[in-house]
Amino acid sequence: MIKLLPTLTFIAAIGSGVVGGVFFAFSNFVTAALARLPVPSGIAAMNSINVTVITPTFMTALFGTGLICLVLIAGVFFGWSQSGSYWLLAGAVIYFVGNPIVTMVFNVPLNDALAAVDPQSANGAAVWANHLSQWVMWNHVRTITAIVAMVCFIMALI
């Protein structure tokens, strides 16, 4: 197991970087572009994105990296004296909490609420406004934690 840690750390660094980049794009311009659309169009576009994003590639990047982080956390306890163990543990915990957990606890329920609303209704406009503020805030958390985790993994390797 200890011999696999550098390889898994490298893969986790790449996965964190990929996921952080996707979330960075959403935090910086995708949701801003959607917010400029009329409410029904914005809701329709976001709902379409939420369905389209569920691909094997992105799910592997997001949740596969999370799974690797769980393995790395366990591995740290078997090789705690190894150089970079603190960085490795920090990166794995930060990524796991900040990405798979935040996604499932905050972003997915917001997406589900958006999918259930009538885009043409007054309630639709309220849900959309809430979605934009809350979803983007939690997406910022995912962006920052993925990038910080990537840095931690790189530090663990060097």
FENRAJO-V893168 format. One record per residue. N is the residue number from 0. PHI is phi in whole degrees, -180 to 180 (999 if undefined). NEAR is the number of other C-alpha atoms within 8 Angstrom. Layout:
n=[N	N]
phi=[PHI	PHI]
near=[NEAR	NEAR]
This chain:
n=[0	1	2	3	4	5	6	7	8	9	10	11	12	13	14	15	16	17	18	19	20	21	22	23	24	25	26	27	28	29	30	31	32	33	34	35	36	37	38	39	40	41	42	43	44	45	46	47	48	49	50	51	52	53	54	55	56	57	58	59	60	61	62	63	64	65	66	67	68	69	70	71	72	73	74	75	76	77	78	79	80	81	82	83	84	85	86	87	88	89	90	91	92	93	94	95	96	97	98	99	100	101	102	103	104	105	106	107	108	109	110	111	112	113	114	115	116	117	118	119	120	121	122	123	124	125	126	127	128	129	130	131	132	133	134	135	136	137	138	139	140	141	142	143	144	145	146	147	148	149	150	151	152	153	154	155	156	157]
phi=[999	-60	-70	-83	-56	-62	-66	-65	-65	-61	-64	-65	-63	-65	-59	-63	-65	-63	-64	-60	-66	-62	-68	-60	-61	-63	-67	-100	-148	-65	-68	-64	-66	-65	-67	-79	-79	-58	-49	-60	-70	-63	-62	-61	-66	-66	-62	-66	-61	-64	-82	-67	-69	-80	-119	-57	-65	-72	-64	-66	-62	-71	-88	-65	-64	-61	-64	-60	-62	-64	-65	-65	-60	-63	-64	-60	-71	-88	-133	-54	-76	-66	-61	86	-60	-65	-63	-62	-63	-60	-61	-66	-68	-60	-64	-62	-72	-78	-121	-59	-69	-60	-58	-73	-85	-116	-69	-63	-61	-65	-64	-63	-64	-66	-67	-89	-92	-79	-60	-85	-88	-64	-63	-60	-64	-68	-64	-64	-62	-64	-58	-60	-74	-72	-63	-65	-59	-69	-68	-60	-60	-63	-61	-63	-67	-65	-69	-63	-61	-59	-61	-61	-64	-64	-62	-64	-78	-98]
near=[5	7	5	7	10	8	7	10	13	11	9	13	13	9	11	16	11	9	13	14	9	8	12	10	9	11	13	8	8	9	11	9	8	10	10	7	8	7	12	10	8	12	11	9	9	9	11	8	8	9	7	7	7	8	7	6	6	10	10	9	12	13	9	9	13	13	8	10	13	10	8	14	12	8	11	11	7	7	9	7	5	6	5	10	12	7	11	16	11	10	14	15	10	12	15	12	9	13	13	12	9	12	11	9	8	10	12	9	9	11	11	8	9	13	7	6	9	7	10	8	7	6	8	14	12	8	11	11	8	9	12	10	8	9	12	12	8	11	12	11	9	14	14	9	13	16	11	10	15	14	10	12	16	10	10	13	9	5]
